[in-house]
Structures are given as structure tokens and as C-alpha cells.
Amino acid sequence: MATGRVRVYIATSLDGFIAGPGDDLSWLPGSDEMSAGLEDATRGGELTYEAFMADVGALLMGRRTYDVVRGFDVPWPFEDHPVLVATWRPLDPGAPATVRAVAGDIRDMVSLALEAAGGRDVYLDGGRLIRQAAEADLIDDLTVTVAPVALGEGLPLFAGLSRRYPLEILSHHSSPGGMVQLRMRPCREVGEG
């Protein structure tokens, strides 16, 4: 069986925040659709959300991300995928049937997500979880869409890493609204996986 990849698909502000204070996503163009993960507002060479999700077999998301998505006034957008939520706290009693809590070391949680994905890709979502996976060299590729706005504060994507995290840009595309999508993969030393 083929082994899936661990992938990131996320938007940031120009200054590297994935959400503003209080989990504010209003700075994202089309924020209602994008933050709910229902559709991608960009086209023209970009990796669309739909194309990305076509390869995804399971999601591993942080607890804060889960709580934010659960708070949207839309149906749960991941009904067709197992969702593993990294948390030590119990999930809400009304959690969707495809959602389960996992805890422990990032390597163990990623292994569980890869198993749940059944050979397909794992969508890794949540700032803290992405940083942990980056530190452990577990991410295979990243699609980061940069919005032309500086927030000044909020939830960072990469701030706080204990070391440099070099990336190779595979492609870049800009949309009419000024968003720039970067498709990247981590630079690994010769001999590394």
C-alpha cells in the first residue's frame, strides 16, 4: 500500500499570522467560505482547495482549530474524512461521528493519522501542530496562501520554531485579489527521508 503524504494547506497574513486576535479570520477575502473550508476563492494555476482535498484521506488538526471550525455557522465540512483532533481535553458530546481525540507525541499522532488515511494524504491543520511537525521533519509539502494584509498580532504560523526551517518553493501563483500562493517542500539534508 502506498504511504500518504503529510501536507499543509493554509492562509497567512503578510506578517505570518493564520488568525488575528480572538481567532479573527475576517481579514481573509471570502473568509466565510475559506474559513469553513468549503471552497477556494482563487483559480488560475493555484492548487485549489477541492484539488487538495481530493488526495486527502484524513485530517489531523489542533484542538483550537477544531473548536474554531465547530463554531462556524455551517455544517461540519469534513463529514467524508476521519478527523483526528490533537487534544488532552474531551471533545464536545455533539462531535461529528468521524471525529476522535488523539494525544501524545507528534510522531505518534501523525502515524495514527496516516493509518486513518488508508494510504492517502493527511491534511495537517493548526499552527501549533504544524510547528511541532516541522520541528520533527514530518511535513512533506506545504501550500501557503499569503494575503496582502499585515495584522500586527495574532496566531503565528512559524514563529517560535527552535531552528531554521528551510523550504524549497516549487511554484507560486497570484490571484486577481492579491493573494499569493506558495507551494513548497522542506529542504532535507542528503540522506534524509
KOLFIBA-555493 format. One record per residue (C-alpha): x, y, z. Coordinates in steps of 0.05 Angstrom, whole numbers, plus 5000, padded with zeros to 4 digits. Example, Ala and Ser with C-alpha at 12.3 -4.5 7.8 and 13.67 -1.06 7.14 Angstrom:
# KOLFIBA-555493
524649105156/527349795143/
# end
This chain:
# KOLFIBA-555493
500050005000/502650694983/504151145041/500751815041/504052485050/503352975108/501153625077/499454335099/494354785063/493555455099/493056205091/497156725127/497557475132/503557815103/506657825172/505657085182/499257025224/494056485209/488756845251/488157515283/486857635357/480957235382/481556745323/479257305276/479157075203/475357685175/481857915140/481457335091/478057505025/471657085023/473056895095/466356545106/467756035052/475255975062/475055915138/469655385133/473855015083/468254975033/471355284972/477555644948/476656344922/482856314878/483955994809/488956044752/494455544767/493755514842/492554874879/485154944894/482254704959/478054194921/484153904885/488053884951/482353524987/481653014931/488152704955/486552745029/484552125067/484652415138/485753055177/490053175238/488053845269/489654215332/484354305385/483855055376/482854965301/477454445314/473854905362/474055485312/471355055255/465954765300/463855475316/462455655244/455155715226/455655165172/455154415171/461554035191/465754085127/469553425137/463952905141/467352475089/474152445125/476652175192/478852765234/483752665290/483953245339/490353335379/487853475449/488353245521/481353505536/474953115520/471353325456/464453625459/458853095465/455953305398/462453195360/461452925289/461852165284/468252195242/471952595295/476252295351/481252565400/488552365399/494252575445/501552465454/507952565414/507252895346/510352285312/505251825344/499452275324/501952335252/502651575249/495451495273/493051995221/496951645165/493750985186/486851315186/488251605116/489050905088/494851065041/492151755021/494752425046/494052735115/491753465119/495453765178/491954395205/493254845264/499155295279/502054935340/501254255307/504554495242/510454775282/511154115320/511053715255/516054195223/520754105283/520253355275/521253375199/514553045186/511653525134/512153315061/509353945028/506254605045/501455055006/501355735039/497056285011/499256975033/494057535039/496358245025/494858495096/499158575158/495558415223/500858615273/498758065321/495057415324/496556675318/503256555282/504656005232/512155905243/514156385299/517356005356/520955465317/527355265353/531355235289/531355465217/526355115172/528855195101/523755085045/524255004970/519055384930/516054914878/511255424848/507956084861/501556394835/498057054847/490557154843/486857774820/485157954892/492558004910/493257334945/499856964930/500056214936/506755874950/507455124941/513554884979/517154285007/522154255064/529454235044/532353595073/539553425081/542452905033/541052215062/534752435099/527852165080/
# end
